């Protein structure tokens, strides 16, 4: 629900950045692939209807240009990362989808408190007795093979890394709270190991002490460490 995250736009707007808060279908109205498709559709709409927001400015404003960033929190981080990996899969296999018009090219991606391995998180939910209450299992397809298919870290590990030009890869920042008892910080740690093993060199992780699952996003709304980490990373010199 986009309205829940409106205040998260505050630090970006204060830094003179354009912000689009995008919603997507949730189970049972849509599964994980539907959610990724919704992000793709939103990227096309923004590129088509608001092209000036994502176009590199002229040389006068070049120093202020930080590019286009894709960001998500929790399940939003999961589908944002899955969207990125699906694009990488198409690039590495030279398989492009049908032309639906202009879309956004992402220069950076920020994952906040995200789930990057569905099987790992399903095991955690099972240990808590939540696996039948959570919509994750049906949204991701019920089976272990389906869980692997919807896990961006595992999908990336199976991509042929040598066939991709590095300038097509966005920089990635994974931010996770050490005290997150919803999605443990090991989610970001293990994902970063897979990404680096694959050859993804443009990735950075930040683990925040005394920070829980919701704290990472409420810091953006009301101030806190994750806000400082994200803003400093996005505005770092090239």
Kinemage of the C-alpha trace (Angstrom):
@kinemage 1
@onewidth
@group {chain A} dominant
@subgroup {mainchain}
@vectorlist {calphas} color= white
{ca unk a 1} P 0.000 0.000 0.000
{ca unk a 2} L 1.849 3.111 -1.211
{ca unk a 3} L 0.177 5.462 1.278
{ca unk a 4} L 1.962 3.698 4.140
{ca unk a 5} L 5.325 4.787 2.742
{ca unk a 6} L 4.578 8.391 1.783
{ca unk a 7} L 6.647 9.833 4.619
{ca unk a 8} L 9.645 7.791 3.458
{ca unk a 9} L 9.874 10.171 0.501
{ca unk a 10} L 10.713 13.114 2.798
{ca unk a 11} L 14.542 12.960 2.842
{ca unk a 12} L 14.688 12.442 -0.915
{ca unk a 13} L 12.352 15.347 -1.643
{ca unk a 14} L 14.373 17.535 0.708
{ca unk a 15} L 17.442 16.608 -1.355
{ca unk a 16} L 15.610 17.724 -4.537
{ca unk a 17} L 15.070 14.182 -5.806
{ca unk a 18} L 11.922 13.069 -7.619
{ca unk a 19} L 10.154 10.157 -5.893
{ca unk a 20} L 7.565 7.643 -7.120
{ca unk a 21} L 6.053 5.346 -4.486
{ca unk a 22} L 4.814 2.322 -6.390
{ca unk a 23} L 2.216 -0.208 -5.278
{ca unk a 24} L 1.769 -3.775 -6.496
{ca unk a 25} L -0.721 -6.567 -6.171
{ca unk a 26} L -0.537 -8.729 -3.061
{ca unk a 27} L -1.689 -12.306 -2.541
{ca unk a 28} L -4.357 -13.519 -3.364
{ca unk a 29} L -4.777 -10.843 -6.049
{ca unk a 30} L -1.354 -11.626 -7.459
{ca unk a 31} L 1.661 -13.871 -6.948
{ca unk a 32} L 5.324 -12.880 -6.811
{ca unk a 33} L 5.739 -12.773 -10.589
{ca unk a 34} L 2.655 -10.556 -10.843
{ca unk a 35} L 4.266 -8.224 -8.329
{ca unk a 36} L 7.468 -8.035 -10.371
{ca unk a 37} L 5.387 -7.421 -13.496
{ca unk a 38} L 3.646 -4.566 -11.692
{ca unk a 39} L 7.022 -2.966 -11.010
{ca unk a 40} L 7.948 -3.362 -14.664
{ca unk a 41} L 4.655 -1.754 -15.692
{ca unk a 42} L 5.260 1.137 -13.294
{ca unk a 43} L 8.763 1.651 -14.713
{ca unk a 44} L 7.308 1.893 -18.213
{ca unk a 45} L 4.588 4.320 -17.129
{ca unk a 46} L 7.075 6.596 -15.369
{ca unk a 47} L 9.459 6.526 -18.340
{ca unk a 48} L 6.624 7.281 -20.758
{ca unk a 49} L 4.519 9.782 -18.812
{ca unk a 50} L 7.278 11.533 -16.812
{ca unk a 51} L 10.433 11.171 -18.926
{ca unk a 52} L 11.938 14.394 -17.569
{ca unk a 53} L 12.210 12.830 -14.104
{ca unk a 54} L 14.603 10.107 -15.237
{ca unk a 55} L 16.588 11.821 -17.979
{ca unk a 56} L 20.183 12.886 -17.379
{ca unk a 57} L 20.317 16.699 -17.257
{ca unk a 58} L 22.517 18.956 -19.303
{ca unk a 59} L 26.128 19.619 -18.440
{ca unk a 60} L 25.174 22.524 -16.115
{ca unk a 61} L 23.421 20.178 -13.673
{ca unk a 62} L 25.629 17.134 -14.222
{ca unk a 63} L 27.216 17.346 -10.769
{ca unk a 64} L 23.797 16.982 -9.122
{ca unk a 65} L 22.759 13.905 -11.118
{ca unk a 66} L 22.719 10.675 -9.066
{ca unk a 67} L 20.822 8.569 -11.582
{ca unk a 68} L 17.686 6.487 -11.113
{ca unk a 69} L 17.364 4.282 -8.037
{ca unk a 70} L 15.092 1.322 -7.284
{ca unk a 71} L 14.363 0.862 -3.579
{ca unk a 72} L 12.213 -1.508 -1.534
{ca unk a 73} L 11.617 -2.549 2.069
{ca unk a 74} L 11.010 -6.125 3.270
{ca unk a 75} L 8.929 -7.931 0.610
{ca unk a 76} L 9.352 -4.820 -1.536
{ca unk a 77} L 13.122 -5.340 -1.389
{ca unk a 78} L 12.578 -8.977 -2.410
{ca unk a 79} L 10.604 -8.182 -5.552
{ca unk a 80} L 12.813 -5.211 -6.422
{ca unk a 81} L 15.848 -7.495 -6.310
{ca unk a 82} L 13.991 -10.193 -8.251
{ca unk a 83} L 13.103 -7.605 -10.899
{ca unk a 84} L 16.772 -6.647 -11.170
{ca unk a 85} L 17.889 -10.284 -11.446
{ca unk a 86} L 15.300 -11.033 -14.126
{ca unk a 87} L 16.678 -8.154 -16.163
{ca unk a 88} L 20.203 -9.508 -15.698
{ca unk a 89} L 19.014 -12.930 -16.855
{ca unk a 90} L 17.663 -11.419 -20.062
{ca unk a 91} L 20.865 -9.484 -20.640
{ca unk a 92} L 23.151 -12.487 -20.064
{ca unk a 93} L 21.134 -14.740 -22.364
{ca unk a 94} L 20.462 -12.004 -24.927
{ca unk a 95} L 16.750 -12.674 -24.577
{ca unk a 96} L 14.659 -9.540 -24.520
{ca unk a 97} L 10.951 -9.364 -23.849
{ca unk a 98} L 8.598 -7.872 -26.406
{ca unk a 99} L 8.998 -4.148 -26.851
{ca unk a 100} L 6.561 -2.366 -24.566
{ca unk a 101} L 8.079 1.049 -25.116
{ca unk a 102} L 10.513 3.049 -22.972
{ca unk a 103} L 11.368 1.865 -19.474
{ca unk a 104} L 13.627 2.994 -16.654
{ca unk a 105} L 17.279 2.048 -16.475
{ca unk a 106} L 18.320 1.790 -12.827
{ca unk a 107} L 21.718 3.123 -11.827
{ca unk a 108} L 21.368 2.012 -8.204
{ca unk a 109} L 19.241 -0.379 -6.144
{ca unk a 110} L 18.673 -0.215 -2.369
{ca unk a 111} L 17.291 -3.187 -0.452
{ca unk a 112} L 16.045 -2.485 3.082
{ca unk a 113} L 15.470 -5.480 5.411
{ca unk a 114} L 14.833 -7.720 2.419
{ca unk a 115} L 14.208 -11.435 1.910
{ca unk a 116} L 16.540 -12.740 -0.806
{ca unk a 117} L 16.174 -16.523 -0.256
{ca unk a 118} L 12.588 -17.774 0.012
{ca unk a 119} L 13.554 -21.238 1.258
{ca unk a 120} L 15.681 -19.759 4.023
{ca unk a 121} L 12.833 -17.510 5.131
{ca unk a 122} L 10.284 -20.335 4.856
{ca unk a 123} L 12.430 -22.414 7.219
{ca unk a 124} L 12.425 -19.482 9.641
{ca unk a 125} L 8.643 -19.103 9.431
{ca unk a 126} L 8.197 -22.852 9.904
{ca unk a 127} L 10.273 -22.712 13.077
{ca unk a 128} L 7.888 -20.079 14.404
{ca unk a 129} L 4.745 -21.930 13.336
{ca unk a 130} L 3.866 -19.170 10.868
{ca unk a 131} L 4.321 -20.965 7.557
{ca unk a 132} L 0.578 -21.531 7.066
{ca unk a 133} L -0.394 -18.021 8.186
{ca unk a 134} L 2.085 -16.148 6.024
{ca unk a 135} L 1.093 -15.487 2.389
{ca unk a 136} L 4.676 -16.086 1.277
{ca unk a 137} L 4.252 -19.813 0.553
{ca unk a 138} L 1.232 -19.530 -1.784
{ca unk a 139} L 2.530 -16.324 -3.365
{ca unk a 140} L 5.808 -18.069 -4.197
{ca unk a 141} L 4.308 -21.310 -5.509
{ca unk a 142} L 4.196 -23.818 -2.609
{ca unk a 143} L 7.111 -26.059 -3.698
{ca unk a 144} L 10.829 -25.926 -2.883
{ca unk a 145} L 11.638 -25.589 -6.594
{ca unk a 146} L 9.261 -22.627 -6.804
{ca unk a 147} L 10.883 -21.096 -3.712
{ca unk a 148} L 14.295 -21.337 -5.382
{ca unk a 149} L 12.903 -19.833 -8.573
{ca unk a 150} L 11.605 -16.812 -6.662
{ca unk a 151} L 14.845 -16.328 -4.714
{ca unk a 152} L 16.865 -13.565 -6.405
{ca unk a 153} L 20.174 -14.613 -4.819
{ca unk a 154} L 19.879 -18.163 -6.147
{ca unk a 155} L 18.652 -17.000 -9.551
{ca unk a 156} L 21.643 -14.707 -9.902
{ca unk a 157} L 24.045 -17.500 -8.946
{ca unk a 158} L 22.857 -19.423 -12.006
{ca unk a 159} L 23.446 -16.554 -14.444
{ca unk a 160} L 26.531 -16.696 -16.715
{ca unk a 161} L 28.382 -13.758 -15.172
{ca unk a 162} L 31.079 -13.510 -17.835
{ca unk a 163} L 28.610 -12.473 -20.534
{ca unk a 164} L 27.471 -9.196 -18.989
{ca unk a 165} L 29.057 -5.793 -19.404
{ca unk a 166} L 29.678 -4.282 -15.969
{ca unk a 167} L 28.259 -0.902 -17.023
{ca unk a 168} L 24.791 -2.479 -17.260
{ca unk a 169} L 24.842 -3.441 -13.575
{ca unk a 170} L 23.479 -0.962 -11.044
{ca unk a 171} L 25.298 -0.366 -7.789
{ca unk a 172} L 23.508 -2.185 -4.948
{ca unk a 173} L 23.217 -1.281 -1.268
{ca unk a 174} L 21.742 -3.782 1.209
{ca unk a 175} L 20.763 -2.307 4.586
{ca unk a 176} L 19.663 -4.530 7.466
{ca unk a 177} L 19.147 -4.115 11.196
{ca unk a 178} L 21.075 -6.431 13.509
{ca unk a 179} L 18.030 -6.640 15.822
{ca unk a 180} L 15.602 -7.532 13.005
{ca unk a 181} L 13.465 -10.398 14.361
{ca unk a 182} L 11.214 -10.542 11.272
{ca unk a 183} L 13.891 -11.038 8.603
{ca unk a 184} L 17.267 -11.785 10.232
{ca unk a 185} L 20.269 -9.769 9.072
{ca unk a 186} L 21.769 -13.021 7.785
{ca unk a 187} L 19.424 -12.627 4.802
{ca unk a 188} L 21.480 -9.691 3.528
{ca unk a 189} L 24.763 -11.286 4.585
{ca unk a 190} L 24.161 -14.542 2.708
{ca unk a 191} L 22.798 -12.703 -0.334
{ca unk a 192} L 25.885 -10.503 -0.474
{ca unk a 193} L 28.113 -13.609 -0.437
{ca unk a 194} L 26.200 -15.067 -3.391
{ca unk a 195} L 26.341 -11.788 -5.293
{ca unk a 196} L 30.062 -11.354 -4.768
{ca unk a 197} L 30.711 -14.987 -5.633
{ca unk a 198} L 28.869 -14.430 -8.891
{ca unk a 199} L 31.102 -11.463 -9.628
{ca unk a 200} L 28.847 -8.581 -8.581
{ca unk a 201} L 31.481 -6.112 -7.450
{ca unk a 202} L 29.203 -3.067 -7.172
{ca unk a 203} L 27.555 -4.195 -3.938
{ca unk a 204} L 27.784 -2.812 -0.407
{ca unk a 205} L 26.151 -4.004 2.820
{ca unk a 206} L 25.395 -1.999 5.952
{ca unk a 207} L 24.347 -3.719 9.183
{ca unk a 208} L 22.866 -1.360 11.753
{ca unk a 209} L 23.134 -2.035 15.481
{ca unk a 210} L 20.054 -1.733 17.715
{ca unk a 211} L 17.849 -1.562 14.621
{ca unk a 212} L 14.766 -3.686 13.983
{ca unk a 213} L 12.763 -4.585 10.887
{ca unk a 214} L 10.524 -1.508 10.757
{ca unk a 215} L 13.185 0.828 12.151
{ca unk a 216} L 15.080 0.739 8.862
{ca unk a 217} L 12.193 2.388 7.015
{ca unk a 218} L 10.918 4.596 9.849
{ca unk a 219} L 14.401 6.129 10.008
{ca unk a 220} L 13.728 7.423 6.500
{ca unk a 221} L 10.450 8.937 7.688
{ca unk a 222} L 11.555 10.499 10.952
{ca unk a 223} L 15.343 10.476 10.903
{ca unk a 224} L 17.825 7.850 11.992
{ca unk a 225} L 20.854 5.846 11.005
{ca unk a 226} L 19.408 4.116 7.949
{ca unk a 227} L 18.382 7.484 6.500
{ca unk a 228} L 21.947 8.747 6.871
{ca unk a 229} L 23.392 5.547 5.376
{ca unk a 230} L 21.083 5.568 2.347
{ca unk a 231} L 21.379 9.289 1.610
{ca unk a 232} L 25.167 9.322 1.964
{ca unk a 233} L 25.465 6.270 -0.278
{ca unk a 234} L 23.186 7.675 -2.985
{ca unk a 235} L 24.990 11.023 -2.969
{ca unk a 236} L 28.513 9.620 -2.848
{ca unk a 237} L 30.914 11.062 -5.429
{ca unk a 238} L 31.236 8.956 -8.619
